[in-house]
Amino acid sequence: MHPDVIFNANIWRLLGDRLLIENMDKRKPIGRTAGELAEFFIALPEARFCFDIGHARQVDPSMTGAALLLNAFRGRLAEVHMSEVNTSSRHDPLSSNAVAAFSSIMAEIREDVPIILEALIDQGQSDIQTEIQRANEVFGAVAV
């Protein structure tokens, strides 16, 4: 769930831990940082966290904001969305810069958390094999 459409937490509370709240990109007025998301998790104590690593990088390319999100909501982390998010807030194929940035925090994500690749391939922007290879490069940086 995107937090900018949660107007009445009581309605959403009925979903319990099946509700995942996603961090937003820079277009959204709320939900971009750990501080902005905290109020939603207070209002929805059973909700879990959907970490969009591309959104986090777009909001703060240093990845400090991403680390703060993971630190604040690690216990709630249920899913990760991975893609490059460009300056127009569109999902793009993973670049080498995104791979390096994502690798810097991948060790903070538990291995049992599903990761959804959101890179565009429908109009020839990339291909599935390339995106899987780039995602594996992100994972390969994790010390085992």
N, C-alpha and C positions, 0 to 999 in steps of 0.2 A: 504494500500500500504506500502510495506517495503521501507524505504527511500533510501536504497542502490541501488535501481534500477531507481531512479528518476534522469535521466541524463539531461533532458531538461524540466524545469518547465513549459515552455510555452505550451507544449503539454498537461500536466496534469491539467493546469489551466482551461482548457475547462470543466472539471468536476465540477468546483465550489465547493459547500458545500457537494457534493456527494462523494468527495474524503476524505478518512480517512487515516491518516498517523499513523502508529503503532511504538511504541518504541521497540527497538531490544534487543536481548540477547547478551551475551558477545562474541559470534562468529563474530558478525558484526563489521566492522570498524567505523561505524557511526550510529547515531540514538539511542544511548543507554541512553543518558542523556538529561536533559532539554536544556543545552547549545548546544549539537549536533543537537537537533531537531529544535531549534529556527530558524536556517537559512532556513529550509524547509517551515516553517510557514510564514516567511517573503516573500519568493518567491511565496508561494501559500496562499495568504491572506484569501481565503474563505474555505480552507481545514479545516477539523475537526480532532479531536484526537481520536485514538483508543489506550486505555491504556491497555497494557498487564502487569498485576500485577505480574505474574510469571517471566517475563523477568526482570522487575524492581528489584525484590527481588534477582534474580540470579546475576545481575550486582552489587547490593549493598544490602547485607543481613540485614543491619541496617534499611532499609526502608526509609532512609533519601532521597535517590535519587528518590524513589517513591513519597514521599511528595513534593519534588521539581518539579517533572513532573506535578503533579496535581495542584500545586500552579501556575505554569507557564501557563498551558493550560486548566485550569478548564472551562473557557468559551467556549472552543472548544470541550470538552469531549462529544463524541457521542456513545461510546461503550467500554465495558471492557471485556477483555479475562482473564479467571481465570483458572489456573492450577499450579501445582508445575512444575518448570523447573529445571532439575538436572544438575550436573556439565558437562555432555555431551551435554547440551542444548536440551534435549528431554523432552517432556511433560510427567509428571507422575501424578498419583492420588494425591489428596491433603493429605498431612501429617498433624499431629497435630501442628508441627512447622510452616508450611505454614499457617494453619488456624489462629494461634496466630499472625503471622506477618501481614497477610492481615487484620485481625480485627483491627490492630492498626491504619489503615488509612481509613477504610471503611466509617467512618463518613464524609469523604471529598468527597464522591461520591454521587451525587444526586440520589434519589430513582427512577427517571424516566429514568435513563440510563440503557440500556439493558446490561446484563452480560451473556457472553457465557462461559459455562464450557468446557474446552478443555482437561480434564483428559482422559487418555487412559483407555478403558474398553474392547477393541476388542480382546485382547488376555488374558483375565482373570486377568489383573492388578488390577482391582477393579470392582464394579458394579454400575449401575445407582443410586440405592437407597442410597448406601454409599456416593457417590459423592454429591448427593443432600443434604444429611444430613450434610456433612462437609461444604458445601457452606452455608447452613442455620446457622451453627455455626459461620461462618464469619459474616453473617448478624445479628445474634443474639447479637453480641457485640455492635451494633449500638444503642445508646440511642435514644428512641422514645419520 
